[in-house]
Amino acid sequence: GIPDVVINRKTGLLVGQKNPAQLAAAIVSVLKNRRFSKKLAEAAKKHIAEKYSWGRVAGSFRSLFSLVLSKKHSQ
């Protein structure tokens, strides 16, 4: 889920589940610190482009399908 995509304090901020005080504090910290929010946004965009681009995802599926098919044929 979310921790796989968001790297705390690198590509975003993670807060405790059902913790509105933590969520509010995280939002305020991003809104108050423009440099920090820009750094998070740039790192997040780069992370997503590298790890979750359509080409990357399609390649992962292709590898998985090839593995499954090769095991099926070897049985």
N, C-alpha and C positions, 0 to 999 in steps of 0.2 A: 503494500500500500504506500501510503504517503512517505514514510521514512525511506523507501527505496528511491523516491524521486527527489525529495527535499533533504539536503544535507544541512543539518542544523548549523546556523551562523555562517554558512558558505553559500548556499543557494536559496535560503529562506530561514524561517524561524519555526521550530517545532515547539509546541506547547502541550501541556497535559490535557488529556481527554476530559471533557466536561469541566474545564477550569476557566471560567470567564475572566477571572482576575489575571491569570497568566496571559490569556489571549489579548485582553485590553492592554496590558503592559507591553506585549510584543508589538501591537499595532502602534502604540504611542512611540516606542523606540524607533520604529521605522519612519514614522511621520516626522519625528524631531531631528533625525540624522539623515540628511539628504545624501551625503557621501556614502554612508552605510547602505542605504536603500538602493542607490545606484549600483554599488558593488554587488549586492545580492542579486539584483535584476540581471546584470551582465553575466555573472557566474551561472545563474539559473538558465539563461538563454543558451549559453555555451554547453552546459551539461546536457540539456534536453536535445540540442542539435547533435551532439556526439553520441549520446546513448540511446535516444529514442526516435531518431529520424526514420522515415519510412524505409529507406534503404537498409538501415541497420536492423530494423524489426523484421523486414522481409527476409533478409539474410539469415537471421536467427531461425525463422520458421522454416526456411529452406533446409538449413542444416538439420533441424529436428526431424522434418519429414524424410530426409535422406537417411538419417540414422534409423528411424522406425522402419522404413521400407527395406533397408539392408538387413535388419534383424528378421523381418518377416520372411525374406527370401532365403535366409540361411537356416531356417527351421525346417 
